[in-house]
Amino acid sequence: MQPVTLDARTRFLLFALPLLAFLLNLGGAPLFDVDEGAFSEATREMFERGDFLSTWLNGEPRFDKPILIYWLQAIFVFILGPNEWAFRLPSALAATFWAYAVGRFTAPRFGRDAAIMATAIVATCIGTHIIGRASTADSLLNMLLALALMDGWRHLEGGGRAPLLRSYLWIALGVLTKGPISLLVPGATTLLYCLSVGRWRDWLRSVFDPLGWLILIGVAAPWYVAALVIHGQDFIDGFFLRHNVQRFSGTLEGHSGTLFYYVLIVPALLLPWTSFLIAALTKLRSDVREPMRRFLWIWAGFVVVFFSLSGTKLPHYALYGCTPLFVLLGAHRNTLRNPFLAALPALLLLGVLAALPWLLQHSLEAGWVRDRFYNMQVARLGDALQPAYLPALICALVLSLGVALRHRAPAWRRVVLIAGAQTVLLCLLVTPFVGDVLQGPTKRAALAARNHPGPAVQWNFHAPSFSVYRQQQTPARPPQPGDLALTRADRLPADAPVDILFAEGGVRLVKVR
């Protein structure tokens, strides 16, 4: 490992790019249901109930995740009020520090340029862009897993105890963020690496460090004990059995996939850097001969294999193994020298984004999607589309093509430029457009409901963001006379005795006579 001195321009780039990527127009789109709405409403109800040890969703216990992300959201809600910025800011800051940590880890091991590229990938790839700007626990967990394993490698590399103890701290915070997975990924990765190089005794010494376990138990255990005292068996059944054991052993909430699901998902999550992933894979055989690169590939490979065997499959699970890929792609940045091939995924992605309104309209006319509610939402895309959308995307596509073909910089630097521009367009135009199409009617229905006091329910519709924007709990149950009810147009009985108070897309706010 060699010390690397970064010039002022490079330091500014490494500092500014993640901030721009994750904070620009952070509140520009409504909260997306179900996940963003559920996390945000659970945090809002902490204030409503005066209970900051348990999470509730529309009056029912919520055992999906541990407490840390809700505490962080609560801090910003207290400062900024209950808005999109406050709910998303913990994720955005976590993603920003995630990018900084990757760059700092990469620089002394692979050099300045590798650090720039690795940081840029964290800031601009689709997978991190989505979770880094979402009111969920995933960005925070990924940052903590990255810190834990990077410090784990620092310990294996140099033998120092300080990085080992830090790793225990990051794992403890991860356990407070999402649970046992924060122990599994670092523990299994370091075990597999140590077994592969005959250092299993080093692994045993590191995982049975008394002070490390004192840190882990001291940080993580108090809340789990409190949750068990408060909720008893319901907490065990809801959190440990349903949201951990059942997620692996069976298909939860319909999220299934084939054995090769993540083989396809990982390249998609790394867009627009997929060409560099393919190039790096050609170096796999030689990489495993070098200790650190072997460690990184084992980290990525374990995550893909483990979650491929899981019954419940969601795209963002693969991101737990993408941090080592960010570093490896930076290390192999010059393996792919053809600038057009390097930029091709970025150009194709920009083309798809430019054509997105037409694709949505065509899907509606061709009947590709049979969900009537979705089609009613998409039917109003003209109202959500900003006049600048198509000109800006076409202009970006043309300029990006010019950069790919004419710019004199190395191929990877050209993709940094294109990916940076693409990220800005995602923040300013694409995500607000998609958010308004899919979630705008629900948000406006909630704001309209504020003018109609009284009990409200969700009727054959699960949209937790409605409760966030209405600023009141909205339980899911059949409505009673006099109730407000949020429902879907395709699930509202034709003979229902209701007055329609709000109608937009597939969303209906009604009052029962």
N, C-alpha and C positions, 0 to 999 in steps of 0.2 A: 504494500500500500504506500503510495507516494503522496506527499502533501501537494495540493494544487492551489495556486494563487489565482483568484478570479479578478479580472479587471472590472472597473466600475460599470461599464456598459453591460457586461454579462451579469453582474450582481443585480442590476436594475431589471434586466429581462427576467431573471429567475424569480425576482420578487413580484414584478408587476403582472406577468402572464397569468399565474393562478388566481390572483385577486380579480383580474378582469374577467376571467373565465367563469368564476363561481359567484361573483357579487353583482355583475352587470345586470340590471333590470331583474333582480331576483324576485321581486313581487309583481312582475309583468303578466303572469298567468294566474288564474284562479287555482285553488288547491284541487288536486286531482283525487277523485275517489277511486278505489276505496282507501288506499293506504294513507295518503297524505291527510285526507279528511279524518280518518280514525285517530292517527297520532295527534293531530292538532286539537281535535275535540277532547281527547283524553287529557291533554295538558290544560285546556280551558276549564274542564270540569274540576281540576285540582283547585283552582281559585274559587269556583262556585261552591264546592263542598268544604273548602278549608282543609283538605286532606292531601298532604304531599308525600305520603308513604305508599298509597295505593293508587292504581289507575282504574278509571271507570269510563265507560262509553255509553252515553245516553242512559245513565242510571244503572247499567249492568257492569259487574266486575270484568276488567279486561286483563287477561293474563298472557297476552301475546309476547310481550317483551319485558325485560327488567326495567329499572327505574331511571337510569342515568340520562337517556336522551330526553325524557320528560322533564327532569330537573333542569337540564340546559335550556330547553325550550321555555320553561317557566321563567328563567332568569330574563330572557329577552322579551317575553310577553310582559313581564313586570316593568321593564324599561320602555318598550316601544308600543305596548298595547297588543291586543290579539289580532294581528294582521299577518299577511303572507311573509313579509320580511322577518318578523319575529320568529315564526314557526320554522322557517327554512334556514335561518342564520347559523344555528349550530352545525348543520350539515355542510353549509358552504364554508365555514371556517375550518371544519375538520378536513374537508377535501383540499383546502388551501394548504394546511399544514402537512397533509399527506404528500402533496406535490413537493413542498419544501424538503421534507424528510427524504424522499426518494432522490432528489437532486443532491442533497448533502451526502447521502450514502454512496451515490454513484461517483461523484467527482474524484475522491482520492483513490478509487479502485480502477476506474476506466477513463478518467480524464475529463477535462472541461466540456468538450463537445458532447460526450456521452451524457453528462449531467444535464446539459441544456436539452438534449433530445428527450431524455427520460422524463424530465420535468414537463416538457411540452406535451408529451403523450398523456400524462396524468391530467393535465389541464384541458386537453382538447378531444380525447377519445369519447365516443358516444356513451360508453358504459359509465365512466366517471362523471360525465356531464349530467347524466340523468340523476344519479343518486346524490351527487354533490350539490344539486339544486332542489332537493326534495325533502319534505318534512317527514323523514323516516329515520330509522336507526342505522341504515346501511353505510352511509359515509363515515360516521363515527366509528363503527365497528371495523371497517376496512383500514382506517387510519391506525387504530390501535393494534390490529393484527400486523400491519406493516411495521410499526414501531417495535412490537414484540419480537418479530422474527429478524429484523435488521439488527436489533441489539443482541438477539440470540447468536447471530453470526459473529458480531463483534466479540462476543465472549469466546466462541469457538476459535476465532481467528487469533485473538491475542491472549486469551486466558484471564482477562481482567474480571474482577467481581462486580464492578460498578455497572457495566452493561447487563450482566445477568440479573442484578437486583432491579434495574429499570425494566427489564423484560417481565419480571414478575408483576411489577406495578401495572404495565400496560395490559397484561393478561387479566389482572384483577378488575381493571376498569372495563375491559371487554366483557368479562363475566357479568358486570353490572349493566352492560349495554345489550347483550343478546344471549348470554348464558353459556352452556358447556362448549359450544363451538369454539369459544375463545381459548379454551384449554386444549381442545383436540388438534386444531391446525398447527399451532407452534409445537406441541408435544410430539405429534406424529412426524412432522417434517424434520425436526432435529433428530428424532430417533432413527428415521430411515437414513438420513445422511450419516450419522455416526456409525450405524451398522455397516453402511456401504464402504466406509474407510477404516473400519476396525477400531473405532473410538467409543465403543459402547460404555466403557467405564467412565469416560468424560461425561457422557449423557446422564448416567446414573447420578454422578456427583452434582450435576447442574439441576436435575429435577428434584433432588432431595435436599436442596439447600435450606437449612432451618430458618435463616433470616428471610429468605425469599418467600417461604410458605407463611411466615408471620405477616409479611407485607400483604400477600394475597388474601389470607383469611381476614386480616384486620380491615382491609378495604372493602372486600366483597361480602363477607358473611353477615355483617349487621343488618343490612336491608333484607337479605333472604330470611334471617331469623324473624325480623319484624313482620314480613309478609306471611310467614308460616303461622305466627301467633295470631295475626289478624284474620287470616282466611282459612287456616287449617288445611283439611284434606282438599278443599276446592282449589287451593293454590297448587298442590302437588298434582292433582288431576289436570288442571287447566294448563299450567306452565310446563311442568316436566314431562308429563305423559302425553298430552295432546300436542303441544307446540314444539316438543323436542323429539321424543321417542316416535310418535306417530308420523312426524314429518319425514323421518328416515325410513321407517318400516312400511309406511303406506302412503297413499296419495291423499293429501290434505287439500280441501277446497278446490278439487278438480285440477290441480297443477301437476300434471303428469308429463311424461315424455319418453322417448326411446333411449336405449343405452348410449347412443351416440349424440344425444341432445347437446351436450356441452362441447363436443368436437365442432359442432356448427355454431354454437353460441359465442364461443371465445373470439373467433375471427370477426364476428359481427360487433361484439362489444369493443373491439380494438379499432374499429373504423374511426378515422381514415388511414390508420397505420397498418392495415392488414398485410400489405405487400412486404413490409419489414418483418412481420411475424413469419411469413412463409420463408423469407430469406434466412432468418435466424434458425428455423427448424432444420435447414440444410447443414448447420454447424453443430447439431446436437451431439453427434458421435464424438467429435473432437472436444466439445465443451465438457463432457463428463469426465475427461481426464484431468481437468483443472478443478481444484477443490471448491472454490467459490461458485463457479458456474454450475458445477454439479449440484451444489446446495440449492441454487435458484431453480434449476430444472426440476429437482425433487419436490420443492415447494409447489411449483405450478402443477406438476403431474399428480401429486397427492390430491390436491383439491379437485381436479377434473375427474380423477378415478373415484374418489369418495362420493362426490355428489352425483356421478353417473350411476352409482349403485343405489342412491337414495330413491325412495318411492315418490317423494314430492320434489318437483324440479321447477325452479324459477331462474330466470336469466341472471339476476344479480348474484346468485350464489357463486358463480364462476369468478366474480371479481375478487374473491378471497385469494385466488391464485394468480391474479394479474399483476400484482406489484413486482414479482420477480421477472415477469415478462417485460415490464416497462424498462427495467434495468438491462436485461439482456438485449432488447431491441436497441437501446442506446449503445451498448457495447458493440453490436454488430451493424451499426449504422452505415458503414461503408461496404458491407457485403452486397447491398443492392445499389448499383451505381447508375442504372438507367433511370433518368429523371421521369420519363413518361410512365414507366411501369410503377415507379415509386408513388407517383401522384395519382395513378389511375383510380384506386378506390375513393380518394377524395373527390375527384372529378365526377365519378359516378354518383356519389352521395349528393353532391351539389345538384346534379341533374335531377335526381329523385326529389330532392327538396323543392326545386323550382317547379317540378311537375306535380307536386303534392296536391294542390287544389284540383287540378284536372283529374288526377287519379282518384281522389275522393268522389268527385262528381261522376266519373265514369263507373266507379264501383256501385254508386247509387242507381244509375240508369241501367246497368247491366245485371243488377240483382245479385252481385257477388256475395253480399252479406244479407242474411235473411232476418236478422234481428231488426224488428220494426222500430224499436226505440233508437238504435244507432242510426238507422236511415233517416229518421225524423230529425236527429241532431245534425247530421251531415247536410240535410236539405237546406239548412240556413247558413252554409259556409260562405255564401256571398256577403252576408252581413258581417261576418267575422274577418274577412280578408281585407287587409290594409292595402291602399292603392300602391304603396311602395314595394309590396311583396315581390311581385313577379319581376319588375325592372331591376330591383336590387339583386335578386338571386341570379338572373340572367347575366347581369353585369359582373357579378362575382365569378360566375362560371367562365366567362370569356377571359377575365383577367387571370384567373387561376390557370387556365389553359396556357396563357402566355407565359406565366411564371414557370410552369412545368417544362415548356419547350424552349424558352428563350433566356431565362435567367442563368447567370453564370455560376451561381452558388452550387455546392454539392447537392445531390438529390435530396438528402434528408432535410437540409435547410429550406429547400423549396417547399417541402411538405409542411414544415413548421409554419411558413408564411400562409399557405393555403388553409391549413387547419385552424390557424388563429382567426383568419377572416371568416371561416365557416362557423366558428364558435360565436363570434359576434352576431352573425345573422341568426343563429339559433336562439340567442338570448333576446334579440330585439324584435324579430319577426316570426320565426317559425313556431317557437314554443307558445308565445301569446296567441297566435292564430289557432293552433291545435287546442290550446286550453280554452279559448272562447267557444270553439265548436263543440267540444265535449263537455265542458263544465260551466260555461257562461250562463246558460239558462238556470242551472241549479243555484248558482250564486245570486242571480237576480231574483229568483223566487224567494230565497231566504231574506233578502233585503226587503222585498215586498211584504213578507210575513211579519216583519217588525211593526207594520202599521195595523196589524190585526191581533190585538192581545188575546190571550187565552191559550188553552192547551193545544199542542200540535203533535201530529204523529207522522211516521213514515209508513205508508200504506203500500205494500207490495213493491217497495223500493228501498234500496240500501245506499244512502248517500250521506255519510257522516259530515261532509263539509257543510251541508245545510244547517246543521246545529251550530257549527262554528260561526257562520255568517249571521245566523239568526240570533246568536248569543243566548240560546236556551237549549236545554235537552229536548230531543225529539225522539221518543221511543218508537220502536217498530211494533205496531199492533193495529188491528182494525179500528177505524175511527168510531167515535160515539157522536150522537147529535150535538151540534155546536162546536165540534173539533175542527181545527184546521188540519189538512192532510196534504203531505207531499206525495205525489204518485206519478206513475208513468202513464202517458196517454194510451199506450197499448194495453195497460192493465186496469184502466178505469172502466167499470161496467157501464154499458150504455144507459141503463135504467137507474143508475145510482142517484139518490136524492141529494145532489150537491150543486152549489153555485161555484163556477170557475172564477177564481180571483186572479190567476196568472196563467198564461199559456205561452210557451215558447219552445220550439223544437219538440222534443218528446216529453218535456217536463210540464206537469200540471200542479198548481196549488189550488186546492178546493176547500170549501167550507161545507160541512155536512149540515143539511137542514134538520 
